[in-house]
């Protein structure tokens, strides 16, 4: 069986991405593809619109659904930013960059 050219392979449908921040202590996000890193001061997650970066204090992911892409973060949020999406890199590629 012949494989499809890269340009003809079906792409994953884009997940709707939204953020809601309440009193800088409760952040809900939709459209999360995966979480790459988390600590009590930084959370990085991939969305279809780029990498989401959350900085703050005492941050923790209270819930995360791989099925729906919904994430709930609690803690003191100091900054929210995005980095443009880049091609997928393997775990070892991310570890040694």
C-alpha positions as CSV (number, residue, x, y, z in Angstrom):
1,X,0.0,0.0,0.0
2,X,1.4,3.4,-1.0
3,X,1.6,6.1,1.6
4,X,0.0,9.5,1.0
5,X,2.2,12.5,0.2
6,X,2.7,14.8,3.2
7,X,0.5,17.5,1.6
8,X,-2.4,15.2,1.2
9,X,-2.5,13.6,4.7
10,X,-5.5,14.6,6.7
11,X,-4.7,17.2,9.3
12,X,-6.0,17.2,12.8
13,X,-8.9,19.6,13.1
14,X,-8.0,22.8,15.0
15,X,-9.3,23.0,18.5
16,X,-11.0,26.1,19.6
17,X,-8.7,28.0,22.0
18,X,-10.0,30.4,24.7
19,X,-8.6,31.7,27.9
20,X,-10.4,33.0,30.9
21,X,-8.6,34.6,33.9
22,X,-10.4,35.3,37.1
23,X,-8.9,37.6,39.7
24,X,-5.4,36.4,38.5
25,X,-5.9,33.3,40.6
26,X,-7.9,30.9,38.4
27,X,-7.2,30.4,34.7
28,X,-9.3,28.2,32.4
29,X,-8.0,27.4,28.9
30,X,-9.5,25.3,26.1
31,X,-7.8,24.0,23.0
32,X,-4.7,22.6,24.8
33,X,-3.0,20.0,22.8
34,X,-0.3,19.1,25.3
35,X,1.6,20.5,28.3
36,X,5.3,20.6,27.7
37,X,6.5,21.9,31.1
38,X,5.1,22.8,34.4
39,X,6.5,24.1,37.7
40,X,5.1,26.4,40.4
41,X,6.4,29.4,38.4
42,X,6.0,28.4,34.8
43,X,3.6,26.3,32.6
44,X,4.1,25.9,28.9
45,X,1.4,24.3,26.8
46,X,0.9,23.8,23.0
47,X,-2.2,25.1,21.3
48,X,-3.1,25.4,17.6
49,X,-2.3,29.1,17.9
50,X,1.2,28.7,19.3
51,X,2.8,27.9,22.6
52,X,1.0,29.3,25.7
53,X,3.3,30.5,28.5
54,X,2.0,31.1,32.0
55,X,4.2,32.7,34.6
56,X,3.4,33.3,38.2
57,X,3.7,31.9,41.7
58,X,2.3,28.7,43.3
59,X,0.9,27.6,39.9
60,X,-0.5,24.2,39.6
61,X,-2.7,22.4,37.1
62,X,-5.8,21.4,38.9
63,X,-7.3,19.5,35.9
64,X,-6.3,18.7,32.3
65,X,-8.4,16.7,29.9
66,X,-6.4,15.2,27.0
67,X,-9.7,14.3,25.3
68,X,-11.3,17.8,25.3
69,X,-8.2,20.0,25.7
70,X,-9.6,21.8,28.8
71,X,-7.2,22.9,31.5
72,X,-7.7,24.6,34.9
73,X,-4.8,26.3,36.6
74,X,-4.8,27.8,40.0
75,X,-2.2,30.1,41.6
76,X,-1.1,33.7,41.2
77,X,-0.8,34.5,37.4
78,X,1.7,37.2,36.7
79,X,2.0,36.9,32.9
80,X,0.4,35.2,29.9
81,X,2.2,35.1,26.5
82,X,2.4,33.1,23.3
83,X,5.3,31.9,21.2
84,X,4.6,31.2,17.5
85,X,3.9,27.6,16.7
86,X,6.8,25.6,15.4
87,X,7.1,22.1,13.9
88,X,6.7,19.2,16.3
89,X,10.0,18.2,18.0
90,X,10.6,14.9,19.7
91,X,11.0,14.7,23.5
92,X,14.7,14.4,23.2
93,X,14.8,17.3,20.8
94,X,13.1,19.5,23.3
95,X,15.3,18.2,26.1
96,X,18.5,19.1,24.4
97,X,17.7,22.3,22.7
